Amino acid sequence: MRYRIALTSALVVVGLGALGALAGPGWDPVPMTQTIDVQTPDTTIGDSAGSTPVGTYDVVTSVVTVQLNGTSVEAQISEPVGARGLRPGVVFVHGAGTGKYTDAFVEQAHALASAGVVTMVPNKRLDTYSTRHRDYVAMANDYLRSVDLLRSLPGVDPDRVGVYGESEGCWIVPVMAADNPRVAFTVLVAAPVVPPRQQGAFAVDSYLRNTGVPVDVLRAIPRVVGMEFPGGGFGYADFDVEPFQQRMRQPVLVVYGTGDAAMPTVQGALQVIDDVSTAGNPDWTVRYYPHADHGIRVGGVVDVDFLRDLAAWVQGLPGTGDAEPRIAGAEPHQRFLAEPVQRPRWYAEGDMLVALLVTIGLALVTVPAIALGRWLRGHKEPALAEGVALPLAVMTVSAVASFAALVVYLLAVANMAQNYRTNAFLVQGGWLGVRLLGLLSVVAGVVLAYRVIDGRRRRGRPASRTPAGRWCLVAALAGSAMLLGLLAYWNVFPALR
């Protein structure tokens, strides 16, 4: 009896593993083989003696109102006190999040202003911005209102006002700059370059690999990032910025930190260089800052060399647009390409997964509901045959526990990955725990199947003694089977390779 249970359980686990592998899509990132030629570790831009250094001027700030289509936002202006003549200007474009001038680009705006550049940090417009819906073209038009306002201010040279975008803002800045002479230059910091869905998959893969998750967890990346989420929306996930970059004719400064695991630091710079070259634009500069993160911060502080170089590049234009060295700083490393993400098949799209979870929930809730009804009506006799209730309960409870543990595990790992932390016990032990619970459900299901079969064959005894028992059995089996299929889809059961 034990041997056939063990053998059958092993076959079922193998079958579930194969089901998960065949359900697709797969995940096999292509190694990044192309390199970028960093000419020198010295990131200095232009002639330092010919530019005003950071810290030269005191800085005064003021708040203005930017009128947008249908609303308005406040923006903070930072100006150098005592600077003579018309000054260059920079408008900052926010990355993902709420984006308020009180806590975004504080160091960058102040440093530039102290070097003689007038800066403007507008609050992000939020009434048209949400997790589900974003329109980068509309956002570009909103930020251009800030550009126009800064160009009109006294003391600002309207022909020397450019834009600085960071992270998500680098999908907006090229839209602003494409075929637009009002934008004098662009700064792209931590530019994703590829569409958001591709960048998201790349970032998740990089974070999870750094955390040390098992390979089977990595296989789930396209199944999450590639799917259509429940309720629709997220159309911006496939926004392609490349056509806009290919129409950028302004000088562009491309900046990455080598400690930024979220961005394709080599691929991104190469793509921008190629795109602006398509536009016939020779004015590009690339800088890599050692150990700097997504915001070009080291230890939580914006890299001082970056602030120095940024100020020198802006002040030195147009001369610094193509000044040597074109590519400088620390040597970047990108392990894999950021590539298009395969889409899950129809049965694994968001709405279908929600429908499946609702169906599973209804099926499993039926069991305690029937049991409670029998108890309230005073029925004392067992609804199921002897030996059936225990494996049925173990199968159902362990399947639910495995799915719940999977959700908790993924949330915990995601939190660790985002915060660049590792914990081998949690990462490896947690995944083992999820799998053991799934295995327990399979073994209990096999035991249940043999007891039902043996009861009928040897004793002519059905698995249920009452109609209520029959409904409990069917509901528990259906819910557990669907849960095991769902666990298989998320690679809880190992696949033979």
One Martini backbone bead per residue (centre of mass of N, CA, C, O) as a GRO file, in nm:
protein
  497
    1MET     BB    1   0.060   0.062  -0.022
    2ARG     BB    2   0.299   0.259   0.013
    3TYR     BB    3   0.423   0.226  -0.270
    4ARG     BB    4   0.179   0.322  -0.439
    5ILE     BB    5   0.163   0.598  -0.311
    6ALA     BB    6   0.448   0.694  -0.380
    7LEU     BB    7   0.435   0.649  -0.687
    8THR     BB    8   0.183   0.815  -0.748
    9SER     BB    9   0.280   1.080  -0.627
   10ALA     BB   10   0.522   1.115  -0.813
   11LEU     BB   11   0.358   1.122  -1.078
   12VAL     BB   12   0.187   1.367  -1.007
   13VAL     BB   13   0.417   1.567  -0.965
   14VAL     BB   14   0.533   1.541  -1.248
   15GLY     BB   15   0.275   1.626  -1.392
   16LEU     BB   16   0.256   1.909  -1.262
   17GLY     BB   17   0.530   2.006  -1.360
   18ALA     BB   18   0.464   1.975  -1.662
   19LEU     BB   19   0.223   2.164  -1.663
   20GLY     BB   20   0.378   2.419  -1.580
   21ALA     BB   21   0.578   2.417  -1.822
   22LEU     BB   22   0.354   2.406  -2.059
   23ALA     BB   23   0.182   2.664  -1.994
   24GLY     BB   24   0.329   2.907  -1.977
   25PRO     BB   25   0.569   3.098  -2.006
   26GLY     BB   26   0.891   3.129  -2.047
   27TRP     BB   27   1.240   3.176  -1.899
   28ASP     BB   28   1.528   3.303  -2.107
   29PRO     BB   29   1.758   3.504  -2.087
   30VAL     BB   30   1.967   3.708  -2.267
   31PRO     BB   31   2.276   3.765  -2.295
   32MET     BB   32   2.501   4.027  -2.255
   33THR     BB   33   2.750   4.099  -2.509
   34GLN     BB   34   2.751   4.387  -2.525
   35THR     BB   35   2.958   4.673  -2.512
   36ILE     BB   36   3.106   4.957  -2.344
   37ASP     BB   37   3.332   5.227  -2.400
   38VAL     BB   38   3.525   5.324  -2.143
   39GLN     BB   39   3.766   5.575  -2.140
   40THR     BB   40   3.724   5.684  -1.832
   41PRO     BB   41   3.693   5.739  -1.481
   42ASP     BB   42   3.667   6.036  -1.552
   43THR     BB   43   3.372   6.251  -1.536
   44THR     BB   44   3.462   6.504  -1.634
   45ILE     BB   45   3.324   6.810  -1.777
   46GLY     BB   46   3.513   6.980  -1.935
   47ASP     BB   47   3.608   7.298  -1.824
   48SER     BB   48   3.624   7.376  -1.497
   49ALA     BB   49   3.729   7.676  -1.533
   50GLY     BB   50   3.464   7.758  -1.729
   51SER     BB   51   3.285   7.702  -1.470
   52THR     BB   52   3.049   7.717  -1.232
   53PRO     BB   53   3.049   7.609  -0.929
   54VAL     BB   54   2.929   7.448  -0.686
   55GLY     BB   55   2.842   7.700  -0.437
   56THR     BB   56   2.867   8.001  -0.530
   57TYR     BB   57   2.563   8.046  -0.469
   58ASP     BB   58   2.302   8.155  -0.348
   59VAL     BB   59   1.961   8.045  -0.266
   60VAL     BB   60   1.639   8.109  -0.407
   61THR     BB   61   1.291   8.060  -0.338
   62SER     BB   62   0.987   7.981  -0.524
   63VAL     BB   63   0.630   7.989  -0.593
   64VAL     BB   64   0.440   7.859  -0.861
   65THR     BB   65   0.188   7.854  -1.117
   66VAL     BB   66   0.071   7.591  -1.328
   67GLN     BB   67  -0.108   7.582  -1.618
   68LEU     BB   68  -0.340   7.347  -1.709
   69ASN     BB   69  -0.551   7.116  -1.844
   70GLY     BB   70  -0.795   7.153  -1.587
   71THR     BB   71  -0.545   7.260  -1.412
   72SER     BB   72  -0.301   7.285  -1.139
   73VAL     BB   73   0.042   7.356  -1.036
   74GLU     BB   74   0.309   7.354  -0.837
   75ALA     BB   75   0.631   7.538  -0.829
   76GLN     BB   76   0.981   7.537  -0.786
   77ILE     BB   77   1.207   7.805  -0.765
   78SER     BB   78   1.564   7.821  -0.835
   79GLU     BB   79   1.802   8.085  -0.752
   80PRO     BB   80   2.069   8.282  -0.811
   81VAL     BB   81   2.239   8.501  -0.617
   82GLY     BB   82   2.384   8.750  -0.828
   83ALA     BB   83   2.346   8.660  -1.106
   84ARG     BB   84   2.444   8.737  -1.428
   85GLY     BB   85   2.241   8.746  -1.660
   86LEU     BB   86   2.149   8.500  -1.857
   87ARG     BB   87   2.012   8.188  -1.768
   88PRO     BB   88   1.995   7.877  -1.739
   89GLY     BB   89   1.750   7.600  -1.757
   90VAL     BB   90   1.558   7.357  -1.544
   91VAL     BB   91   1.334   7.087  -1.586
   92PHE     BB   92   1.168   6.857  -1.384
   93VAL     BB   93   1.106   6.500  -1.422
   94HIS     BB   94   0.935   6.259  -1.294
   95GLY     BB   95   0.895   5.976  -1.159
   96ALA     BB   96   0.763   5.755  -0.987
   97GLY     BB   97   0.483   5.885  -0.829
   98THR     BB   98   0.396   6.182  -0.684
   99GLY     BB   99   0.580   6.434  -0.701
  100LYS     BB  100   0.735   6.663  -0.500
  101TYR     BB  101   0.926   6.946  -0.437
  102THR     BB  102   0.989   6.876  -0.130
  103ASP     BB  103   1.130   6.562  -0.223
  104ALA     BB  104   1.228   6.634  -0.519
  105PHE     BB  105   1.532   6.730  -0.639
  106VAL     BB  106   1.677   6.896  -0.418
  107GLU     BB  107   1.984   6.870  -0.475
  108GLN     BB  108   1.987   6.933  -0.777
  109ALA     BB  109   1.850   7.214  -0.776
  110HIS     BB  110   2.049   7.350  -0.579
  111ALA     BB  111   2.315   7.299  -0.724
  112LEU     BB  112   2.250   7.444  -0.987
  113ALA     BB  113   2.181   7.720  -0.863
  114SER     BB  114   2.471   7.754  -0.725
  115ALA     BB  115   2.588   7.760  -1.043
  116GLY     BB  116   2.360   7.943  -1.222
  117VAL     BB  117   2.087   7.773  -1.237
  118VAL     BB  118   1.762   7.763  -1.325
  119THR     BB  119   1.503   7.600  -1.142
  120MET     BB  120   1.228   7.345  -1.190
  121VAL     BB  121   0.977   7.197  -0.964
  122PRO     BB  122   0.709   7.025  -1.028
  123ASN     BB  123   0.429   6.902  -0.964
  124LYS     BB  124   0.255   6.630  -1.002
  125ARG     BB  125   0.008   6.513  -1.190
  126LEU     BB  126  -0.275   6.313  -1.043
  127ASP     BB  127  -0.565   6.306  -1.191
  128THR     BB  128  -0.409   6.131  -1.450
  129TYR     BB  129  -0.260   5.940  -1.226
  130SER     BB  130  -0.197   5.585  -1.217
  131THR     BB  131  -0.143   5.257  -1.203
  132ARG     BB  132  -0.346   5.197  -1.453
  133HIS     BB  133  -0.314   5.512  -1.559
  134ARG     BB  134  -0.106   5.635  -1.840
  135ASP     BB  135   0.008   5.941  -2.023
  136TYR     BB  136   0.294   6.043  -2.171
  137VAL     BB  137   0.200   6.258  -2.370
  138ALA     BB  138   0.030   6.425  -2.174
  139MET     BB  139   0.260   6.472  -1.972
  140ALA     BB  140   0.441   6.628  -2.166
  141ASN     BB  141   0.247   6.865  -2.208
  142ASP     BB  142   0.249   6.955  -1.914
  143TYR     BB  143   0.561   7.007  -1.887
  144LEU     BB  144   0.571   7.226  -2.113
  145ARG     BB  145   0.445   7.446  -1.937
  146SER     BB  146   0.697   7.476  -1.760
  147VAL     BB  147   0.891   7.556  -1.979
  148ASP     BB  148   0.745   7.814  -2.065
  149LEU     BB  149   0.759   7.954  -1.791
  150LEU     BB  150   1.069   7.957  -1.755
  151ARG     BB  151   1.130   8.113  -2.024
  152SER     BB  152   0.964   8.380  -1.908
  153LEU     BB  153   1.161   8.449  -1.700
  154PRO     BB  154   1.355   8.648  -1.541
  155GLY     BB  155   1.696   8.564  -1.622
  156VAL     BB  156   1.612   8.373  -1.860
  157ASP     BB  157   1.719   8.175  -2.117
  158PRO     BB  158   1.509   8.054  -2.364
  159ASP     BB  159   1.755   7.896  -2.529
  160ARG     BB  160   1.849   7.738  -2.223
  161VAL     BB  161   1.610   7.522  -2.187
  162GLY     BB  162   1.574   7.223  -2.008
  163VAL     BB  163   1.553   6.862  -1.935
  164TYR     BB  164   1.494   6.643  -1.645
  165GLY     BB  165   1.505   6.287  -1.625
  166GLU     BB  166   1.368   6.014  -1.419
  167SER     BB  167   1.309   5.723  -1.520
  168GLU     BB  168   0.997   5.757  -1.608
  169GLY     BB  169   1.076   6.042  -1.726
  170CYS     BB  170   1.228   5.898  -1.981
  171TRP     BB  171   0.942   5.871  -2.137
  172ILE     BB  172   0.882   6.191  -2.153
  173VAL     BB  173   1.118   6.366  -2.259
  174PRO     BB  174   1.126   6.272  -2.561
  175VAL     BB  175   0.846   6.386  -2.622
  176MET     BB  176   0.923   6.682  -2.565
  177ALA     BB  177   1.183   6.690  -2.770
  178ALA     BB  178   1.052   6.613  -3.023
  179ASP     BB  179   1.071   6.849  -3.253
  180ASN     BB  180   1.169   7.070  -3.008
  181PRO     BB  181   1.311   7.388  -2.967
  182ARG     BB  182   1.229   7.461  -2.669
  183VAL     BB  183   1.426   7.228  -2.618
  184ALA     BB  184   1.772   7.242  -2.556
  185PHE     BB  185   1.789   6.991  -2.351
  186THR     BB  186   1.889   6.661  -2.215
  187VAL     BB  187   1.830   6.453  -1.919
  188LEU     BB  188   1.913   6.103  -1.857
  189VAL     BB  189   1.811   5.924  -1.567
  190ALA     BB  190   1.768   5.611  -1.554
  191ALA     BB  191   1.700   5.484  -1.835
  192PRO     BB  192   1.501   5.239  -1.972
  193VAL     BB  193   1.398   5.266  -2.299
  194VAL     BB  194   1.216   5.046  -2.269
  195PRO     BB  195   0.940   4.915  -2.215
  196PRO     BB  196   0.784   4.869  -1.917
  197ARG     BB  197   0.755   4.559  -1.934
  198GLN     BB  198   1.052   4.500  -1.987
  199GLN     BB  199   1.171   4.651  -1.746
  200GLY     BB  200   1.018   4.494  -1.527
  201ALA     BB  201   1.138   4.215  -1.590
  202PHE     BB  202   1.432   4.296  -1.556
  203ALA     BB  203   1.415   4.395  -1.262
  204VAL     BB  204   1.301   4.142  -1.130
  205ASP     BB  205   1.526   3.953  -1.214
  206SER     BB  206   1.757   4.106  -1.079
  207TYR     BB  207   1.652   4.113  -0.790
  208LEU     BB  208   1.610   3.802  -0.753
  209ARG     BB  209   1.900   3.716  -0.808
  210ASN     BB  210   2.022   3.883  -0.573
  211THR     BB  211   1.846   3.714  -0.358
  212GLY     BB  212   1.843   3.389  -0.448
  213VAL     BB  213   1.636   3.254  -0.606
  214PRO     BB  214   1.486   3.019  -0.750
  215VAL     BB  215   1.431   2.932  -1.073
  216ASP     BB  216   1.119   2.881  -1.048
  217VAL     BB  217   1.058   3.178  -0.978
  218LEU     BB  218   1.160   3.310  -1.242
  219ARG     BB  219   0.943   3.167  -1.431
  220ALA     BB  220   0.707   3.375  -1.329
  221ILE     BB  221   0.753   3.654  -1.455
  222PRO     BB  222   0.580   3.650  -1.728
  223ARG     BB  223   0.310   3.570  -1.574
  224VAL     BB  224   0.296   3.862  -1.455
  225VAL     BB  225   0.410   4.086  -1.654
  226GLY     BB  226   0.255   3.971  -1.925
  227MET     BB  227  -0.017   4.021  -1.822
  228GLU     BB  228  -0.345   4.090  -1.797
  229PHE     BB  229  -0.502   4.271  -1.582
  230PRO     BB  230  -0.747   4.307  -1.384
  231GLY     BB  231  -0.973   4.531  -1.552
  232GLY     BB  232  -0.746   4.649  -1.696
  233GLY     BB  233  -0.528   4.847  -1.837
  234PHE     BB  234  -0.190   4.922  -1.872
  235GLY     BB  235  -0.113   5.042  -2.161
  236TYR     BB  236   0.176   5.169  -2.090
  237ALA     BB  237   0.351   4.901  -2.087
  238ASP     BB  238   0.390   4.944  -2.429
  239PHE     BB  239   0.558   5.186  -2.442
  240ASP     BB  240   0.744   5.354  -2.708
  241VAL     BB  241   1.032   5.570  -2.712
  242GLU     BB  242   1.209   5.546  -2.970
  243PRO     BB  243   1.075   5.742  -3.181
  244PHE     BB  244   1.147   5.995  -3.005
  245GLN     BB  245   1.456   5.960  -2.986
  246GLN     BB  246   1.482   5.978  -3.312
  247ARG     BB  247   1.389   6.314  -3.261
  248MET     BB  248   1.650   6.403  -3.110
  249ARG     BB  249   1.846   6.721  -3.142
  250GLN     BB  250   1.960   6.743  -2.872
  251PRO     BB  251   2.143   6.751  -2.620
  252VAL     BB  252   2.265   6.452  -2.435
  253LEU     BB  253   2.247   6.319  -2.103
  254VAL     BB  254   2.374   6.010  -1.979
  255VAL     BB  255   2.273   5.842  -1.667
  256TYR     BB  256   2.443   5.612  -1.439
  257GLY     BB  257   2.441   5.360  -1.199
  258THR     BB  258   2.618   5.069  -1.108
  259GLY     BB  259   2.393   5.006  -0.863
  260ASP     BB  260   2.164   4.964  -1.081
  261ALA     BB  261   1.936   4.692  -1.116
  262ALA     BB  262   1.678   4.809  -1.292
  263MET     BB  263   1.874   4.885  -1.531
  264PRO     BB  264   1.996   4.896  -1.869
  265THR     BB  265   2.299   5.038  -1.870
  266VAL     BB  266   2.406   4.950  -2.151
  267GLN     BB  267   2.166   4.935  -2.345
  268GLY     BB  268   2.061   5.223  -2.297
  269ALA     BB  269   2.300   5.389  -2.405
  270LEU     BB  270   2.316   5.258  -2.684
  271GLN     BB  271   2.027   5.335  -2.771
  272VAL     BB  272   2.051   5.640  -2.754
  273ILE     BB  273   2.285   5.674  -2.949
  274ASP     BB  274   2.139   5.544  -3.190
  275ASP     BB  275   1.888   5.730  -3.198
  276VAL     BB  276   2.028   6.013  -3.227
  277SER     BB  277   2.178   5.931  -3.485
  278THR     BB  278   1.922   5.902  -3.656
  279ALA     BB  279   1.876   6.226  -3.612
  280GLY     BB  280   2.168   6.361  -3.649
  281ASN     BB  281   2.296   6.345  -3.347
  282PRO     BB  282   2.620   6.423  -3.190
  283ASP     BB  283   2.502   6.516  -2.891
  284TRP     BB  284   2.662   6.309  -2.660
  285THR     BB  285   2.659   6.185  -2.311
  286VAL     BB  286   2.831   5.954  -2.085
  287ARG     BB  287   2.761   5.841  -1.735
  288TYR     BB  288   2.932   5.661  -1.467
  289TYR     BB  289   2.858   5.577  -1.123
  290PRO     BB  290   2.992   5.446  -0.853
  291HIS     BB  291   2.748   5.269  -0.667
  292ALA     BB  292   2.510   5.396  -0.779
  293ASP     BB  293   2.187   5.440  -0.793
  294HIS     BB  294   1.889   5.529  -0.930
  295GLY     BB  295   1.955   5.841  -0.802
  296ILE     BB  296   2.264   5.881  -0.771
  297ARG     BB  297   2.326   5.726  -0.500
  298VAL     BB  298   2.535   5.725  -0.197
  299GLY     BB  299   2.416   5.660   0.098
  300GLY     BB  300   2.163   5.869   0.022
  301VAL     BB  301   2.356   6.048  -0.161
  302VAL     BB  302   2.426   6.257  -0.393
  303ASP     BB  303   2.658   6.263  -0.618
  304VAL     BB  304   2.898   6.506  -0.643
  305ASP     BB  305   3.006   6.451  -0.929
  306PHE     BB  306   2.737   6.471  -1.069
  307LEU     BB  307   2.673   6.765  -0.995
  308ARG     BB  308   2.921   6.883  -1.128
  309ASP     BB  309   2.871   6.769  -1.418
  310LEU     BB  310   2.594   6.885  -1.468
  311ALA     BB  311   2.669   7.184  -1.444
  312ALA     BB  312   2.890   7.183  -1.665
  313TRP     BB  313   2.718   7.085  -1.902
  314VAL     BB  314   2.502   7.306  -1.906
  315GLN     BB  315   2.698   7.557  -1.921
  316GLY     BB  316   2.875   7.442  -2.183
  317LEU     BB  317   2.670   7.488  -2.377
  318PRO     BB  318   2.747   7.339  -2.676
  319GLY     BB  319   3.042   7.226  -2.618
  320THR     BB  320   2.952   6.963  -2.431
  321GLY     BB  321   2.790   6.779  -2.631
  322ASP     BB  322   3.092   6.660  -2.775
  323ALA     BB  323   3.282   6.611  -2.553
  324GLU     BB  324   3.564   6.497  -2.425
  325PRO     BB  325   3.460   6.231  -2.299
  326ARG     BB  326   3.179   6.053  -2.389
  327ILE     BB  327   3.273   5.800  -2.206
  328ALA     BB  328   3.241   5.772  -1.845
  329GLY     BB  329   3.368   5.591  -1.567
  330ALA     BB  330   3.235   5.325  -1.462
  331GLU     BB  331   3.204   4.993  -1.511
  332PRO     BB  332   2.952   4.833  -1.653
  333HIS     BB  333   2.686   4.583  -1.573
  334GLN     BB  334   2.511   4.345  -1.792
  335ARG     BB  335   2.372   4.033  -1.806
  336PHE     BB  336   2.096   4.107  -1.950
  337LEU     BB  337   1.849   4.150  -2.160
  338ALA     BB  338   1.598   4.371  -2.255
  339GLU     BB  339   1.300   4.207  -2.343
  340PRO     BB  340   1.046   4.078  -2.466
  341VAL     BB  341   0.736   3.962  -2.332
  342GLN     BB  342   0.564   3.701  -2.286
  343ARG     BB  343   0.245   3.582  -2.312
  344PRO     BB  344   0.000   3.451  -2.176
  345ARG     BB  345  -0.243   3.254  -2.190
  346TRP     BB  346  -0.577   3.290  -2.172
  347TYR     BB  347  -0.599   3.118  -1.890
  348ALA     BB  348  -0.370   3.342  -1.752
  349GLU     BB  349  -0.520   3.579  -1.724
  350GLY     BB  350  -0.641   3.787  -1.494
  351ASP     BB  351  -0.949   3.727  -1.513
  352MET     BB  352  -0.917   3.417  -1.503
  353LEU     BB  353  -0.778   3.399  -1.226
  354VAL     BB  354  -1.007   3.525  -1.067
  355ALA     BB  355  -1.224   3.321  -1.147
  356LEU     BB  356  -1.077   3.078  -1.026
  357LEU     BB  357  -1.063   3.176  -0.731
  358VAL     BB  358  -1.366   3.200  -0.693
  359THR     BB  359  -1.432   2.904  -0.752
  360ILE     BB  360  -1.260   2.784  -0.529
  361GLY     BB  361  -1.394   2.930  -0.293
  362LEU     BB  362  -1.679   2.816  -0.336
  363ALA     BB  363  -1.605   2.519  -0.313
  364LEU     BB  364  -1.473   2.531  -0.020
  365VAL     BB  365  -1.718   2.663   0.131
  366THR     BB  366  -1.920   2.429   0.101
  367VAL     BB  367  -1.820   2.236   0.320
  368PRO     BB  368  -1.873   2.398   0.588
  369ALA     BB  369  -2.166   2.464   0.517
  370ILE     BB  370  -2.275   2.175   0.524
  371ALA     BB  371  -2.175   2.099   0.806
  372LEU     BB  372  -2.333   2.320   0.955
  373GLY     BB  373  -2.616   2.237   0.862
  374ARG     BB  374  -2.614   1.954   0.991
  375TRP     BB  375  -2.569   2.050   1.284
  376LEU     BB  376  -2.825   2.233   1.305
  377ARG     BB  377  -3.017   1.970   1.233
  378GLY     BB  378  -2.886   1.717   1.408
  379HIS     BB  379  -2.670   1.558   1.256
  380LYS     BB  380  -2.457   1.275   1.350
  381GLU     BB  381  -2.389   1.124   1.115
  382PRO     BB  382  -2.174   1.037   0.891
  383ALA     BB  383  -2.111   1.148   0.554
  384LEU     BB  384  -1.858   0.964   0.552
  385ALA     BB  385  -1.654   0.732   0.511
  386GLU     BB  386  -1.429   0.548   0.640
  387GLY     BB  387  -1.116   0.719   0.586
  388VAL     BB  388  -1.196   0.996   0.421
  389ALA     BB  389  -1.189   1.264   0.587
  390LEU     BB  390  -0.886   1.305   0.649
  391PRO     BB  391  -0.756   1.323   0.358
  392LEU     BB  392  -0.949   1.544   0.266
  393ALA     BB  393  -0.860   1.760   0.471
  394VAL     BB  394  -0.555   1.759   0.410
  395MET     BB  395  -0.570   1.831   0.113
  396THR     BB  396  -0.719   2.102   0.144
  397VAL     BB  397  -0.549   2.251   0.357
  398SER     BB  398  -0.268   2.224   0.211
  399ALA     BB  399  -0.345   2.373  -0.045
  400VAL     BB  400  -0.417   2.639   0.087
  401ALA     BB  401  -0.148   2.674   0.240
  402SER     BB  402   0.034   2.680  -0.011
  403PHE     BB  403  -0.089   2.932  -0.143
  404ALA     BB  404  -0.052   3.124   0.094
  405ALA     BB  405   0.258   3.084   0.113
  406LEU     BB  406   0.320   3.187  -0.168
  407VAL     BB  407   0.224   3.476  -0.130
  408VAL     BB  408   0.404   3.544   0.113
  409TYR     BB  409   0.672   3.479  -0.022
  410LEU     BB  410   0.658   3.683  -0.257
  411LEU     BB  411   0.633   3.935  -0.080
  412ALA     BB  412   0.896   3.896   0.081
  413VAL     BB  413   1.090   3.888  -0.162
  414ALA     BB  414   1.014   4.161  -0.283
  415ASN     BB  415   1.104   4.327  -0.040
  416MET     BB  416   1.399   4.236  -0.042
  417ALA     BB  417   1.471   4.318  -0.334
  418GLN     BB  418   1.406   4.627  -0.309
  419ASN     BB  419   1.623   4.633  -0.043
  420TYR     BB  420   1.880   4.459  -0.090
  421ARG     BB  421   1.816   4.172   0.039
  422THR     BB  422   1.920   3.878   0.228
  423ASN     BB  423   1.780   3.527   0.291
  424ALA     BB  424   1.832   3.203   0.277
  425PHE     BB  425   1.616   3.085   0.464
  426LEU     BB  426   1.373   3.223   0.330
  427VAL     BB  427   1.420   3.164   0.029
  428GLN     BB  428   1.465   2.849   0.053
  429GLY     BB  429   1.281   2.758   0.291
  430GLY     BB  430   1.015   2.879   0.189
  431TRP     BB  431   0.999   2.718  -0.076
  432LEU     BB  432   1.003   2.441   0.056
  433GLY     BB  433   0.742   2.480   0.219
  434VAL     BB  434   0.552   2.515  -0.020
  435ARG     BB  435   0.616   2.235  -0.147
  436LEU     BB  436   0.540   2.051   0.093
  437LEU     BB  437   0.243   2.128   0.099
  438GLY     BB  438   0.184   2.033  -0.188
  439LEU     BB  439   0.274   1.739  -0.141
  440LEU     BB  440   0.072   1.672   0.084
  441SER     BB  441  -0.178   1.705  -0.095
  442VAL     BB  442  -0.111   1.480  -0.291
  443VAL     BB  443  -0.091   1.245  -0.093
  444ALA     BB  444  -0.375   1.274   0.022
  445GLY     BB  445  -0.517   1.234  -0.252
  446VAL     BB  446  -0.413   0.945  -0.299
  447VAL     BB  447  -0.526   0.818  -0.045
  448LEU     BB  448  -0.818   0.885  -0.110
  449ALA     BB  449  -0.842   0.732  -0.375
  450TYR     BB  450  -0.778   0.446  -0.259
  451ARG     BB  451  -1.009   0.439  -0.051
  452VAL     BB  452  -1.236   0.462  -0.252
  453ILE     BB  453  -1.163   0.222  -0.430
  454ASP     BB  454  -1.146   0.002  -0.207
  455GLY     BB  455  -1.432   0.040  -0.095
  456ARG     BB  456  -1.576  -0.050  -0.358
  457ARG     BB  457  -1.425  -0.319  -0.430
  458ARG     BB  458  -1.429  -0.474  -0.138
  459ARG     BB  459  -1.720  -0.347   0.003
  460GLY     BB  460  -1.927  -0.170  -0.156
  461ARG     BB  461  -1.839   0.132  -0.058
  462PRO     BB  462  -1.908   0.439  -0.040
  463ALA     BB  463  -1.773   0.756   0.030
  464SER     BB  464  -2.077   0.828   0.072
  465ARG     BB  465  -2.379   0.838   0.284
  466THR     BB  466  -2.472   1.118   0.171
  467PRO     BB  467  -2.554   1.387  -0.010
  468ALA     BB  468  -2.378   1.579   0.155
  469GLY     BB  469  -2.119   1.412   0.127
  470ARG     BB  470  -2.103   1.429  -0.179
  471TRP     BB  471  -2.072   1.739  -0.194
  472CYS     BB  472  -1.818   1.760  -0.024
  473LEU     BB  473  -1.638   1.585  -0.201
  474VAL     BB  474  -1.664   1.741  -0.467
  475ALA     BB  475  -1.578   2.023  -0.366
  476ALA     BB  476  -1.299   1.947  -0.250
  477LEU     BB  477  -1.182   1.822  -0.506
  478ALA     BB  478  -1.217   2.062  -0.696
  479GLY     BB  479  -1.065   2.279  -0.535
  480SER     BB  480  -0.795   2.125  -0.505
  481ALA     BB  481  -0.736   2.073  -0.803
  482MET     BB  482  -0.724   2.374  -0.885
  483LEU     BB  483  -0.500   2.451  -0.689
  484LEU     BB  484  -0.285   2.259  -0.801
  485GLY     BB  485  -0.287   2.384  -1.083
  486LEU     BB  486  -0.199   2.666  -0.985
  487LEU     BB  487   0.066   2.575  -0.853
  488ALA     BB  488   0.186   2.464  -1.114
  489TYR     BB  489   0.192   2.735  -1.269
  490TRP     BB  490   0.389   2.850  -1.019
  491ASN     BB  491   0.616   2.615  -0.980
  492VAL     BB  492   0.591   2.423  -0.721
  493PHE     BB  493   0.644   2.194  -0.916
  494PRO     BB  494   0.879   2.010  -1.036
  495ALA     BB  495   1.063   2.006  -1.335
  496LEU     BB  496   1.173   1.834  -1.590
  497ARG     BB  497   1.509   1.882  -1.773
   0.00000   0.00000   0.00000
